[in-house]
Amino acid sequence: MKEFRAKVYIAGPFTTGDTRNNVRRALLAADQLLERGFAPYVPHLNYFWNLAHHHPYEEWMRLDKEWIRTCDIVLRLSGESPGAEEELLVAAAHYVPVAYSMEEVERRFSNEPS
């Protein structure tokens, strides 16, 4: 079985704008990453967890920041998002690179052995 190329954290709008559309966009990106051999982490899925078991925003951000530290790269989706900007600061503090497109993620890991 082939291993995943890298773990990718997806950062992007969640509560700014249409939440359902934001979750859909994150899942579309995750599916594209999975098809390209990456292991995506989609914090937007916490939306469903929060419906069943509510936690404060700060708790979700704390959890997300913990996951960022374990990922190989962050994919920043377009759109205004104070939370995603905060996540990029965490990525920078832990030397986790940030990509702004699927192509950037691909280029970053194109020279690694498969």
Phi, psi and omega per residue, in radians:
M1 nan 2.305 -3.124
K2 -1.302 2.394 3.118
E3 -1.403 2.757 3.069
F4 -1.194 2.567 -3.140
R5 -1.215 -0.696 -3.113
A6 -2.963 2.787 3.058
K7 -1.621 2.204 -3.064
V8 -2.072 2.103 3.058
Y9 -1.539 2.276 -3.136
I10 -1.736 2.006 3.125
A11 -1.942 2.314 3.114
G12 -3.101 3.127 -3.124
P13 -0.952 2.442 3.066
F14 -2.270 -1.128 -3.096
T15 -1.585 -0.258 3.102
T16 -1.440 2.119 -3.109
G17 1.503 -2.621 -3.099
D18 -1.440 1.851 -3.078
T19 -1.004 -0.772 -3.131
R20 -1.063 -0.741 3.119
N21 -1.166 -0.659 3.110
N22 -1.109 -0.728 3.101
V23 -1.126 -0.751 3.120
R24 -1.047 -0.777 3.129
R25 -1.079 -0.723 3.134
A26 -1.144 -0.688 3.126
L27 -1.207 -0.609 3.065
L28 -1.099 -0.798 3.095
A29 -1.077 -0.743 3.135
A30 -1.074 -0.733 3.137
D31 -1.132 -0.708 3.098
Q32 -1.119 -0.699 3.099
L33 -1.117 -0.798 -3.140
L34 -1.039 -0.763 3.121
E35 -1.083 -0.458 -3.129
R36 -1.628 0.100 3.045
G37 1.627 0.242 3.113
F38 -1.732 2.816 3.083
A39 -1.865 1.676 -3.091
P40 -1.397 2.550 2.973
Y41 -1.999 2.175 -3.037
V42 -2.001 1.640 -3.138
P43 -1.139 -0.323 3.116
H44 -1.089 -0.386 3.112
L45 -1.199 -0.261 3.056
N46 -1.100 -0.286 3.052
Y47 -0.932 -0.796 -3.104
F48 -1.261 -0.672 3.087
W49 -1.070 -0.758 -3.120
N50 -1.149 -0.497 3.060
L51 -1.116 -0.669 -3.114
A52 -1.447 -0.644 -3.090
H53 -2.488 1.703 -3.072
H54 -1.194 2.385 3.009
H55 -2.353 2.685 3.135
P56 -1.148 2.685 3.128
Y57 -0.883 -0.758 -3.106
E58 -1.053 -0.601 3.121
E59 -1.203 -0.702 3.100
W60 -1.133 -0.708 3.122
M61 -1.146 -0.673 3.112
R62 -1.077 -0.745 3.101
L63 -1.119 -0.800 3.140
D64 -1.048 -0.756 -3.133
K65 -1.093 -0.626 3.091
E66 -1.108 -0.735 3.133
W67 -1.172 -0.660 3.139
I68 -0.975 -0.735 -3.115
R69 -1.056 -0.410 -3.097
T70 -1.662 -0.126 -3.072
C71 -1.560 2.810 3.138
D72 -1.547 -0.397 -3.117
I73 -2.842 2.691 3.050
V74 -1.938 2.287 3.005
L75 -1.739 2.023 -3.135
R76 -1.666 1.963 3.081
L77 -1.338 2.690 -3.110
S78 -1.227 2.729 3.080
G79 2.038 2.645 -3.134
E80 -1.156 2.315 3.138
S81 -2.858 1.778 3.082
P82 -1.027 -0.663 3.131
G83 -1.118 -0.761 3.124
A84 -1.133 -0.644 3.106
E85 -1.133 -0.673 3.068
E86 -1.121 -0.674 3.114
E87 -1.130 -0.614 3.108
L88 -1.152 -0.587 3.076
L89 -1.135 -0.683 3.099
V90 -1.140 -0.761 3.114
A91 -1.024 -0.815 -3.136
A92 -1.076 -0.721 -3.132
A93 -1.125 -0.435 -3.120
H94 -1.928 0.287 3.077
Y95 1.009 0.610 3.059
V96 -1.643 2.083 -3.111
P97 -1.166 2.733 3.137
V98 -2.102 2.345 3.059
A99 -2.031 2.621 -3.127
Y100 -1.980 0.160 3.082
S101 -2.755 2.810 3.084
M102 -1.068 -0.651 -3.129
E103 -1.122 -0.661 3.084
E104 -1.104 -0.716 3.100
V105 -1.080 -0.819 3.126
E106 -0.996 -0.857 -3.112
R107 -1.065 -0.702 -3.092
R108 -1.059 -0.566 -3.063
F109 -2.022 0.271 -3.097
S110 -1.277 -0.422 -3.093
N111 -1.666 0.057 3.138
E112 -1.451 2.571 3.110
P113 -1.091 2.529 3.141
S114 -1.658 nan nan
